[in-house]
Amino acid sequence: MGLSDRAKSLVMALFGQYGNHISARVLIEDQVENPSPFVTMEDDFVLSRLHCASIFGIVELARALIEMEGCDINQRDSARFTPLIHPVLNNRKEIIELLLAQKAIDPTGPDEFWGIQPLSWAASKAHVKVAGLLLARGDFSPDSPSIAEGITPLLYVAIARHEGIAKLLLVRKDVNPNSQDSSDGKPPLSHAAMNGHEGVAKLLLAQEGVKPDMLDNHGRGPISAAAMMGCVGGSGATASTGRCQSL
């Protein structure tokens, strides 16, 4: 059952004042594990009504706000997040579909602290259907690295062990299976190997063009990276000790 006009008016009025409430800062800080320092540093706190609707997943309200004159669909709040990033973090597919359907939306707009795009946020949180919605747009590069760490969506997948999203990315020709992070130069296969992520490693090894012996900035390949973490057994496979699983 949808919201009545009266209910919409009440919620809009509430969200219009919510940005000035102390709980709004707590809400923003709770969105990610390591909140941006801008949330606590800024005297002029920003949390628009569209951000609120996106966080709570209120589709009807978000639609009404988008239709209002002057609504900035790409506005950033005090965490430097756009309205699209919040539902990506919270796995709210209906809100994401609504936002992506808007002509003015920027589907790649990263937060301005970590520089992580929505697709990379989806990859890091293992939100497979959300990643699928973003990739279906087809009007941006799914291989863009985060600004702060230089990590592509595929690297996030290899680090965090999300096979479903790995499959979505690896079927695309515009995703580099050998993309390297900016800190150590490790490719996805090295990250998967050193973390004992068997499924992701197998998907990468089956991918045309992947370099199984690619070295990082320290001259270590995937097997060496796995050995550093105690993941390699005598047969060249990872041992099932600690966080390492058999490869």
Secondary structure, DSSP 8 states (H G I E B T S, - for coil): ----HHHHHHHHHHHHHHTTSHHHHHHHHTTSSS--THHHH-SS----HHHHHHHHT-HHHHHHHHHSTT--TT---TTS--TTHHHHHHT-HHHHHHHHTSTT--TT---SSS---HHHHHHHHT-HHHHHHHHHH-SS-TT---TTT---HHHHHHHHT-HHHHHHHHT-TTS-TT---TTT---HHHHHHHTT-HHHHHHHHTSTT--TT---TTS--HHHHHHHTT---TTSS--SSTT----
